[in-house]
Each structure stands twice: as C-alpha cells, then as structure tokens.
Amino acid sequence: AVDVVGIPEHIPEKEGIVRMPKLITRWEFIPKGKGVVLVRFRLAIDLGGNLPAWLVNTSIHRGPYETIQGMSRFVKKRKYKTAKLPYIKEPPANWVAGAEN
C-alpha cells in the first residue's frame, strides 16, 4: 500500500490561493494473477474555501478515475510492462488472492 498525507504548511501561503487543509490517500495494489491487479483508492479531503459540498461532490469522482485511467496507459508502455523491480514480487502461478496459504 502507498499512503499519502498532505502537509499544507510545508509551503508558505499565498494571497488569493485557497489552501487544501486536508488530504489523505491510500493506494492498494492487489495482484489477482494472470497479469491482473486490483487497485483500491481511498481519499479523505477538505478542499478548503467556500465551495458548497453538493458542488464538490458532483465532480470529485473524476480525479481518481482519471488518475487510474492514466496509470493504466502508463504501465502498458513496453518499458514498464517488462520492468522487474526488486521490491515487487510476482505471486506464484498457482496463487489465489484471499486464499489461505
């Protein structure tokens, strides 16, 4: 899993720019076998400012969806399709997600 926590005070505030006071995300990548990976994305956010919640909620789903679509295009590139990283282990051929081993 990859956890991301925003640190709004890390960069000085600028006049006329709304600060996002809260951002917490969690990405989980769960191998399902045969080259398939289940991606779970969780988000807790406070956008700050004076936007009404109903307006934010009409489009908040697009960000994660577009991010995953972009990630899907990215990992299909030849350079990443064949990449081997020491910290990523492929499950054995007979491995089943959720099964007791």
OpenMM code with the backbone's topology and positions (N, CA, C; nanometers):
from openmm import Vec3, app, unit

residues = "ALA VAL ASP VAL VAL GLY ILE PRO GLU HIS ILE PRO GLU LYS GLU GLY ILE VAL ARG MET PRO LYS LEU ILE THR ARG TRP GLU PHE ILE PRO LYS GLY LYS GLY VAL VAL LEU VAL ARG PHE ARG LEU ALA ILE ASP LEU GLY GLY ASN LEU PRO ALA TRP LEU VAL ASN THR SER ILE HIS ARG GLY PRO TYR GLU THR ILE GLN GLY MET SER ARG PHE VAL LYS LYS ARG LYS TYR LYS THR ALA LYS LEU PRO TYR ILE LYS GLU PRO PRO ALA ASN TRP VAL ALA GLY ALA GLU ASN".split()
positions = [
    Vec3(0.0841, -0.1183, 0.0000),
    Vec3(0.0000, 0.0000, 0.0000),
    Vec3(0.0880, 0.1238, 0.0000),
    Vec3(0.0345, 0.2281, -0.0581),
    Vec3(0.1024, 0.3571, -0.0603),
    Vec3(0.0096, 0.4579, 0.0063),
    Vec3(0.0588, 0.5208, 0.1125),
    Vec3(-0.0176, 0.6235, 0.1830),
    Vec3(0.0418, 0.7602, 0.1535),
    Vec3(-0.0446, 0.8578, 0.1274),
    Vec3(-0.0018, 0.9945, 0.1012),
    Vec3(-0.0796, 1.0859, 0.1941),
    Vec3(-0.0067, 1.1740, 0.2633),
    Vec3(-0.0690, 1.2708, 0.3532),
    Vec3(-0.0192, 1.4090, 0.3131),
    Vec3(-0.1114, 1.4993, 0.2854),
    Vec3(-0.0749, 1.6360, 0.2507),
    Vec3(-0.0216, 1.7098, 0.3724),
    Vec3(0.0732, 1.7992, 0.3490),
    Vec3(0.1297, 1.8821, 0.4555),
    Vec3(0.1117, 2.0276, 0.4114),
    Vec3(-0.0066, 2.0842, 0.4346),
    Vec3(-0.0361, 2.2169, 0.3803),
    Vec3(0.0574, 2.3272, 0.4295),
    Vec3(0.1133, 2.3126, 0.5475),
    Vec3(0.2013, 2.4173, 0.5998),
    Vec3(0.3447, 2.4061, 0.5459),
    Vec3(0.3714, 2.3067, 0.4630),
    Vec3(0.5059, 2.2857, 0.4079),
    Vec3(0.5496, 2.4025, 0.3174),
    Vec3(0.4550, 2.4583, 0.2445),
    Vec3(0.4830, 2.5708, 0.1544),
    Vec3(0.4084, 2.6930, 0.2094),
    Vec3(0.4754, 2.8084, 0.2115),
    Vec3(0.4091, 2.9287, 0.2640),
    Vec3(0.2805, 2.9611, 0.1875),
    Vec3(0.1829, 3.0144, 0.2592),
    Vec3(0.0567, 3.0527, 0.1973),
    Vec3(0.0775, 3.1687, 0.1015),
    Vec3(-0.0080, 3.1748, -0.0020),
    Vec3(-0.0056, 3.2849, -0.0982),
    Vec3(-0.1429, 3.3494, -0.1005),
    Vec3(-0.1441, 3.4794, -0.1039),
    Vec3(-0.2705, 3.5526, -0.1077),
    Vec3(-0.3468, 3.5173, -0.2353),
    Vec3(-0.4758, 3.4954, -0.2212),
    Vec3(-0.5607, 3.4633, -0.3358),
    Vec3(-0.5623, 3.3166, -0.3733),
    Vec3(-0.4842, 3.2338, -0.3045),
    Vec3(-0.4800, 3.0898, -0.3318),
    Vec3(-0.5434, 3.0177, -0.2130),
    Vec3(-0.6394, 2.9305, -0.2399),
    Vec3(-0.7062, 2.8555, -0.1336),
    Vec3(-0.6218, 2.7354, -0.0967),
    Vec3(-0.5930, 2.7215, 0.0301),
    Vec3(-0.5121, 2.6105, 0.0822),
    Vec3(-0.6021, 2.4894, 0.1042),
    Vec3(-0.5553, 2.3714, 0.0650),
    Vec3(-0.6268, 2.2471, 0.0901),
    Vec3(-0.5820, 2.1973, 0.2276),
    Vec3(-0.6656, 2.2134, 0.3314),
    Vec3(-0.6214, 2.1808, 0.4670),
    Vec3(-0.6076, 2.0314, 0.4976),
    Vec3(-0.6711, 1.9449, 0.4173),
    Vec3(-0.6626, 1.8014, 0.4476),
    Vec3(-0.6587, 1.7211, 0.3189),
    Vec3(-0.5608, 1.6313, 0.3109),
    Vec3(-0.5520, 1.5372, 0.2001),
    Vec3(-0.4870, 1.4103, 0.2526),
    Vec3(-0.5622, 1.3023, 0.2494),
    Vec3(-0.5102, 1.1712, 0.2900),
    Vec3(-0.5561, 1.0714, 0.1844),
    Vec3(-0.4606, 1.0012, 0.1242),
    Vec3(-0.4966, 0.8990, 0.0259),
    Vec3(-0.4270, 0.7685, 0.0592),
    Vec3(-0.4851, 0.6621, 0.0133),
    Vec3(-0.4251, 0.5289, 0.0271),
    Vec3(-0.4504, 0.4526, -0.1022),
    Vec3(-0.3420, 0.4039, -0.1607),
    Vec3(-0.3477, 0.3194, -0.2792),
    Vec3(-0.3097, 0.1786, -0.2367),
    Vec3(-0.3901, 0.0816, -0.2765),
    Vec3(-0.3574, -0.0592, -0.2524),
    Vec3(-0.3543, -0.1296, -0.3873),
    Vec3(-0.2496, -0.2064, -0.4103),
    Vec3(-0.2329, -0.2827, -0.5339),
    Vec3(-0.2318, -0.4300, -0.4962),
    Vec3(-0.3342, -0.5037, -0.5404),
    Vec3(-0.3514, -0.6425, -0.5003),
    Vec3(-0.3453, -0.7311, -0.6249),
    Vec3(-0.2377, -0.8120, -0.6376),
    Vec3(-0.2283, -0.8992, -0.7551),
    Vec3(-0.3370, -1.0051, -0.7528),
    Vec3(-0.4017, -1.0226, -0.8663),
    Vec3(-0.5086, -1.1216, -0.8782),
    Vec3(-0.4653, -1.2395, -0.9655),
    Vec3(-0.3426, -1.2358, -1.0187),
    Vec3(-0.2936, -1.3430, -1.1046),
    Vec3(-0.3167, -1.3119, -1.2510),
    Vec3(-0.2424, -1.3782, -1.3371),
    Vec3(-0.2545, -1.3642, -1.4823),
    Vec3(-0.2393, -1.2187, -1.5280),
    Vec3(-0.1536, -1.1428, -1.4606),
    Vec3(-0.1268, -1.0051, -1.5011),
    Vec3(-0.2313, -0.9036, -1.4591),
    Vec3(-0.3274, -0.9456, -1.3777),
    Vec3(-0.4341, -0.8555, -1.3338),
    Vec3(-0.4037, -0.8063, -1.1925),
    Vec3(-0.4229, -0.6752, -1.1718),
    Vec3(-0.4006, -0.6151, -1.0412),
    Vec3(-0.5251, -0.5354, -1.0031),
    Vec3(-0.5784, -0.5640, -0.8849),
    Vec3(-0.6898, -0.4865, -0.8311),
    Vec3(-0.6310, -0.3626, -0.7653),
    Vec3(-0.6828, -0.2449, -0.8004),
    Vec3(-0.6353, -0.1199, -0.7416),
    Vec3(-0.7481, -0.0625, -0.6574),
    Vec3(-0.7169, -0.0375, -0.5305),
    Vec3(-0.8115, 0.0290, -0.4405),
    Vec3(-0.7564, 0.1665, -0.4084),
    Vec3(-0.8420, 0.2665, -0.4165),
    Vec3(-0.8017, 0.4038, -0.3879),
    Vec3(-0.8988, 0.4614, -0.2865),
    Vec3(-0.8441, 0.5152, -0.1791),
    Vec3(-0.9264, 0.5790, -0.0760),
    Vec3(-0.8800, 0.7222, -0.0616),
    Vec3(-0.9756, 0.8116, -0.0390),
    Vec3(-0.9449, 0.9532, -0.0338),
    Vec3(-1.0252, 1.0214, 0.0762),
    Vec3(-0.9562, 1.0989, 0.1582),
    Vec3(-1.0211, 1.1875, 0.2555),
    Vec3(-0.9643, 1.3256, 0.2272),
    Vec3(-1.0526, 1.4211, 0.2011),
    Vec3(-1.0056, 1.5507, 0.1555),
    Vec3(-1.0952, 1.6637, 0.2062),
    Vec3(-1.0335, 1.7761, 0.2352),
    Vec3(-1.1049, 1.9009, 0.2611),
    Vec3(-1.0439, 2.0015, 0.1656),
    Vec3(-1.1204, 2.0450, 0.0668),
    Vec3(-1.0669, 2.1334, -0.0350),
    Vec3(-1.0444, 2.2760, 0.0149),
    Vec3(-1.1010, 2.3093, 0.1304),
    Vec3(-1.0874, 2.4460, 0.1796),
    Vec3(-1.1776, 2.5391, 0.0990),
    Vec3(-1.1717, 2.6649, 0.1294),
    Vec3(-1.2514, 2.7625, 0.0554),
    Vec3(-1.3983, 2.7536, 0.0883),
    Vec3(-1.4785, 2.8106, 0.0005),
    Vec3(-1.6225, 2.8226, 0.0259),
    Vec3(-1.7098, 2.7492, -0.0750),
    Vec3(-1.6563, 2.6479, -0.1391),
    Vec3(-1.7385, 2.5717, -0.2325),
    Vec3(-1.8391, 2.4867, -0.1559),
    Vec3(-1.9648, 2.4872, -0.1988),
    Vec3(-2.0629, 2.4021, -0.1305),
    Vec3(-2.0351, 2.2539, -0.1580),
    Vec3(-2.0596, 2.1711, -0.0576),
    Vec3(-2.0319, 2.0268, -0.0689),
    Vec3(-2.1033, 1.9650, -0.1883),
    Vec3(-2.2265, 2.0047, -0.2159),
    Vec3(-2.3004, 1.9445, -0.3269),
    Vec3(-2.2292, 1.9698, -0.4605),
    Vec3(-2.1656, 2.0856, -0.4747),
    Vec3(-2.0949, 2.1161, -0.5985),
    Vec3(-1.9669, 2.0329, -0.6100),
    Vec3(-1.8937, 2.0237, -0.5017),
    Vec3(-1.7714, 1.9422, -0.4999),
    Vec3(-1.8056, 1.7972, -0.5296),
    Vec3(-1.9115, 1.7461, -0.4686),
    Vec3(-1.9492, 1.6053, -0.4846),
    Vec3(-1.9927, 1.5699, -0.6264),
    Vec3(-2.0294, 1.6691, -0.7078),
    Vec3(-2.0703, 1.6380, -0.8455),
    Vec3(-1.9522, 1.5987, -0.9333),
    Vec3(-1.8308, 1.6356, -0.8929),
    Vec3(-1.7168, 1.6052, -0.9796),
    Vec3(-1.5984, 1.5408, -0.9089),
    Vec3(-1.6079, 1.5183, -0.7787),
    Vec3(-1.4940, 1.4642, -0.7028),
    Vec3(-1.4530, 1.3247, -0.7513),
    Vec3(-1.5448, 1.2484, -0.8069),
    Vec3(-1.5148, 1.1127, -0.8538),
    Vec3(-1.4257, 1.1116, -0.9775),
    Vec3(-1.4199, 1.2202, -1.0508),
    Vec3(-1.3424, 1.2214, -1.1757),
    Vec3(-1.1922, 1.2126, -1.1527),
    Vec3(-1.1420, 1.2758, -1.0485),
    Vec3(-0.9978, 1.2760, -1.0231),
    Vec3(-0.9396, 1.1362, -1.0097),
    Vec3(-0.9900, 1.0546, -0.9158),
    Vec3(-0.9371, 0.9181, -0.9025),
    Vec3(-0.9571, 0.8350, -1.0298),
    Vec3(-1.0707, 0.8489, -1.0948),
    Vec3(-1.0968, 0.7725, -1.2171),
    Vec3(-0.9952, 0.8083, -1.3256),
    Vec3(-0.9740, 0.9379, -1.3466),
    Vec3(-0.8799, 0.9816, -1.4499),
    Vec3(-0.7361, 0.9432, -1.4134),
    Vec3(-0.7044, 0.9437, -1.2837),
    Vec3(-0.5709, 0.9016, -1.2399),
    Vec3(-0.5476, 0.7550, -1.2735),
    Vec3(-0.6455, 0.6697, -1.2457),
    Vec3(-0.6308, 0.5266, -1.2733),
    Vec3(-0.6278, 0.5007, -1.4242),
    Vec3(-0.7051, 0.5743, -1.5007),
    Vec3(-0.7005, 0.5604, -1.6470),
    Vec3(-0.5607, 0.5959, -1.6980),
    Vec3(-0.5044, 0.7050, -1.6465),
    Vec3(-0.3699, 0.7454, -1.6866),
    Vec3(-0.2653, 0.6435, -1.6443),
    Vec3(-0.2812, 0.5902, -1.5229),
    Vec3(-0.1882, 0.4884, -1.4740),
    Vec3(-0.1949, 0.3639, -1.5622),
    Vec3(-0.3139, 0.3273, -1.6043),
    Vec3(-0.3310, 0.2104, -1.6901),
    Vec3(-0.2572, 0.2301, -1.8229),
    Vec3(-0.2698, 0.3481, -1.8823),
    Vec3(-0.1981, 0.3762, -2.0077),
    Vec3(-0.0466, 0.3749, -1.9845),
    Vec3(-0.0041, 0.4278, -1.8723),
    Vec3(0.1373, 0.4390, -1.8387),
    Vec3(0.2031, 0.3021, -1.8257),
    Vec3(0.1415, 0.2106, -1.7499),
    Vec3(0.2041, 0.0807, -1.7250),
    Vec3(0.1995, -0.0119, -1.8454),
    Vec3(0.1219, 0.0226, -1.9470),
    Vec3(0.1179, -0.0591, -2.0693),
    Vec3(0.2338, -0.0296, -2.1631),
    Vec3(0.3104, 0.0748, -2.1333),
    Vec3(0.4270, 0.1055, -2.2160),
    Vec3(0.5281, -0.0073, -2.2025),
    Vec3(0.5952, -0.0398, -2.3109),
    Vec3(0.6892, -0.1514, -2.3143),
    Vec3(0.7898, -0.1439, -2.1990),
    Vec3(0.8427, -0.0262, -2.1750),
    Vec3(0.9444, -0.0067, -2.0715),
    Vec3(0.8959, -0.0515, -1.9331),
    Vec3(0.7661, -0.0380, -1.9059),
    Vec3(0.7126, -0.0757, -1.7757),
    Vec3(0.6529, -0.2158, -1.7750),
    Vec3(0.6050, -0.2618, -1.8894),
    Vec3(0.5472, -0.3963, -1.8988),
    Vec3(0.6486, -0.5037, -1.8642),
    Vec3(0.7724, -0.4806, -1.9014),
    Vec3(0.8761, -0.5807, -1.8794),
    Vec3(0.9685, -0.5455, -1.7631),
    Vec3(0.9379, -0.4405, -1.6915),
    Vec3(1.0249, -0.3963, -1.5812),
    Vec3(1.0231, -0.4971, -1.4671),
    Vec3(1.1365, -0.5154, -1.4051),
    Vec3(1.1496, -0.6001, -1.2867),
    Vec3(1.2099, -0.5144, -1.1763),
    Vec3(1.1378, -0.5011, -1.0678),
    Vec3(1.1836, -0.4212, -0.9546),
    Vec3(1.2012, -0.5119, -0.8341),
    Vec3(1.3114, -0.4973, -0.7601),
    Vec3(1.3398, -0.5902, -0.6503),
    Vec3(1.2357, -0.5863, -0.5382),
    Vec3(1.1640, -0.4781, -0.5247),
    Vec3(1.0664, -0.4666, -0.4163),
    Vec3(0.9249, -0.5069, -0.4585),
    Vec3(0.9083, -0.5515, -0.5831),
    Vec3(0.7786, -0.6019, -0.6296),
    Vec3(0.7957, -0.7490, -0.6642),
    Vec3(0.7209, -0.8321, -0.5960),
    Vec3(0.7282, -0.9767, -0.6169),
    Vec3(0.6009, -1.0247, -0.6851),
    Vec3(0.6171, -1.0960, -0.7927),
    Vec3(0.5026, -1.1560, -0.8604),
    Vec3(0.4574, -1.2774, -0.7810),
    Vec3(0.3265, -1.2977, -0.7697),
    Vec3(0.2794, -1.4169, -0.6987),
    Vec3(0.3077, -1.5425, -0.7801),
    Vec3(0.3204, -1.6578, -0.7123),
    Vec3(0.3397, -1.7838, -0.7852),
    Vec3(0.2218, -1.8083, -0.8785),
    Vec3(0.2419, -1.8889, -0.9809),
    Vec3(0.1389, -1.9155, -1.0818),
    Vec3(0.0111, -1.9725, -1.0204),
    Vec3(0.0235, -2.0506, -0.9115),
    Vec3(-0.0960, -2.1125, -0.8515),
    Vec3(-0.1549, -2.0310, -0.7364),
    Vec3(-0.1055, -1.9084, -0.7159),
    Vec3(-0.1509, -1.8232, -0.6055),
    Vec3(-0.2894, -1.7681, -0.6333),
    Vec3(-0.3744, -1.7677, -0.5314),
    Vec3(-0.5104, -1.7134, -0.5428),
    Vec3(-0.5276, -1.6084, -0.4358),
    Vec3(-0.5640, -1.4854, -0.4748),
    Vec3(-0.5829, -1.3769, -0.3779),
    Vec3(-0.6910, -1.4141, -0.2788),
    Vec3(-0.6637, -1.3936, -0.1503),
    Vec3(-0.7609, -1.4190, -0.0456),
    Vec3(-0.7628, -1.5625, 0.0047),
    Vec3(-0.6948, -1.6516, -0.0635),
    Vec3(-0.6924, -1.7913, -0.0199),
    Vec3(-0.5903, -1.8089, 0.0911),
    Vec3(-0.6187, -1.8970, 0.1839),
    Vec3(-0.5243, -1.9275, 0.2924),
    Vec3(-0.4073, -2.0064, 0.2342),
    Vec3(-0.2858, -1.9649, 0.2688),
    Vec3(-0.1675, -2.0378, 0.2218),
    Vec3(-0.1023, -2.1116, 0.3363),
] * unit.nanometer
topology = app.Topology()
chain = topology.addChain("A")
for resn in residues:
    res = topology.addResidue(resn, chain)
    for name in ("N", "CA", "C"):
        topology.addAtom(name, app.Element.getBySymbol(name[0]), res)
